Amino acid sequence: MIVHIATLLVLAASLVCSQARAEELVTSLSSNMVSIQSNFTGTEIVVFGQIIRDAHTVARPGNYDLAIAIEGPKQDVTTRRKKRFLGVWINRYYEMFKGVPSFYALATTKRAGELGDRSILDENGIGLNHLNLPVSGHSRVPLSDRDDFRKAFLRLRQEEGLYSERPETIEFLTATMFRTSIPLPANIPVGNYKVKSYLFQDGILLSKQEAELAVAKIGFEQLTYNLAQNQPFIYGLMAVLIAIFTGWLAGVIFRKD
Amino acid sequence: MQLYLPIAEIPVNIFVIFGMGGAVGFLSGLFGIGGGFLLTPLLIFSGIPPAVSVATVTTQVVASSASAVVTYWRRKAIDFKLASMLLIGGVVGSLFGVILFDVLQSIGQLDLVISLSYVTFLGAIGSLMFVESVRAIRRRKSGAAVSARRPGQHNWIHGLPFKMRFRQSRLYVSVLPILALGGIIGFLGTVLGIGGGFMMVPALIYLLRVPTSVVIGTSLFQILFTMSAATIFHAIGNQTVDIVLAMTLMIGGVIGAQFGARMGQNLRGDQLRLLLALLVLLVGMRFAVELLLTPEDLYSAIPSRA
């Protein structure tokens, strides 16, 4: 059912905006909102799309390539390295990556590095090796070690499931229609996401498109989180009262004397 | 069954958490302790962020001590005046604890300080308890008389100024050591996520010579309110109290405690203390191993809080 609706949406949208350029990319998400509730253990987002060629464009030889990236809100992440000090392992050096995506999942038709020129990939941040990861100015990490921190950062984020790169996961339904499903893990950060789609042919970026995706806690989870953030005193007081009540109740129920 | 924690922002298996609460509750009922020093490490080792573990266990300690305070209150085994003095120190100590907690977290040394403190305190107190309980068991076996409280005996603490009379404890001592004791335990409890009863009770008995009849009730009463303050301070300062996690632990804890308490009645006091000493040493050693062995991953990546 969802597939049909999405397909219709894609087709309808394609009729509207097919005049602008030679190749146009139209995409649609299975949902514009991911809600986190108490039973949330991760989900997946399905991206449908179509490549539209207008009548004047000559069909080019060669296949299309696609890259679809889901990017979470930006955040600062401190990466630390442990060093032995007086026999004990402690965090010694750190590097702060500023304004990096809190989540990054990339689906492509082939390996990210083969899609196009390095400069195009860097500019658009397509692929983990091409993400822009600026560091804060006041770092004491020796220049020769900077790359180790960058590698460790990317590795740790991948281990946590927050960054991923999945080549050959976009499926062509027809010559111009495609579909992919991108998993979102349970530990996904909340906020406003961007779904960026790129169309390549023979290493040339033909078209790009951007859609919005919101990840938000709803219901009790939202209420609790907002209260803890905005009214921390009331939240703390409530926690204490609940604890005292629970304890008192148990004391009364299991009364021995 | 997976349950998403709204503050920790990860899903956990609710039965595992409930079981942990129950197991620690059982031990706390068995030994007559709060169990924070067992629960916080368990949560940390199972993957809950240390900041959330520490703050949430302070809430769970409120529940477990409230449950026991009811009993001692009914028996009139609480010295409220002494508890209030300890509490003043405790709240101030707790406030400093939350401030330090925040600073340590921002410079990335919170985990280290928590581990080092656990090693130090659990190691020291575990060893003392171990030696004391082994001696007590030997004395009992050889039939020697157990030394009781000697009211006439004074130590250096009785030379301090600002003396105050505590009728129920039949004490006339300076408030300074009482405030200091409350302060230190409030401070450690807030940073480490423990009630501190296992430190408070021996200190009250051996340093201040509080009679054993009121010592546990008074200690519990002070822990109840110091940890309540710590919960509120953690909620304001770090927003790391996870109420869903706390509720699950509390319910498991109070149920486990009932079974533990029943079983504890069949064991001798000195045997219980020996078992507890071994348990304390074991947890301390677990932290020591973590600090000394080469970590599997030298790197860590932690997002800054918004």
Interface residues (C-beta under 8 A of the other chain):
Chain A: I36 Q37 S38 N39 F40 T41 Q75 D76 V77 T78 T79 R80 R81 K82 K83 R84 G87 V88 W89 I90 N91 Y94 M96 S102 F149 A152 F153 R155 L156 R157 A186 N187 P189 V190 K217 F220 E221 T224 Y225 A228 Q229 P232 F233 Y235 G236 L237 M238 A239 V240 I242 A243 I244 T246 G247 W248 A250 G251 V252 F254 R255 K256 D257
Chain B: Q2 L3 Y4 P6 I7 E9 I10 P11 T59 Q60 V62 A63 S64 S65 A66 S67 A68 V69 V70 T71 R74 R75 G108 Q109 D111 L112 L116 L224 S228 T231 I232 F233 H234 A235 I236 Q239 V241 I243 V244 A246 M247 M250 I251 V254 I255 A257 Q258 L291 L292 L293 T294 P295 D297 L298 Y299 S300 A301 I302 P303 S304 A306
